[in-house]
Amino acid sequence: MISIVQSKMGVPIRLTDERWNHITEEHCELAGMRVEILETISNPQRIFIGNNEERMALREYSNGLYVVAIYRELENDGFIITAFLTRRIRSVERRLQLWP
């Protein structure tokens, strides 16, 4: 199953089964959080630029626990690369903030 959401820039972003399997194998704590990852892309609190021009969407889900969803935007298409949970967002916040 492929899930698609719109990024803040209006680009459709895909989450494929292959990427979902990768995310949940590497970060088992995210199993059952597919909707939250998609919501992080479509309705982030902030977006930062990664090392290779990927986007890093950040959204807090409980006191001090954040989902970081990393995705690539192309001209008219995009896809999720990975996602993880963290309480340590300082390394993300040191990056260039793209939005808002």
Buried (B, 14 or more C-beta within 10 A) or exposed (E): EEBBBEBBEEBBBBBBEEBBEBBBEEBEEBEEBBEBBBBBBBEBEBBBBBEEEBBBBBBBEEEEEBBBBBBBBEEEEBBBBBBBBBEEBEEBEEBEBBBE
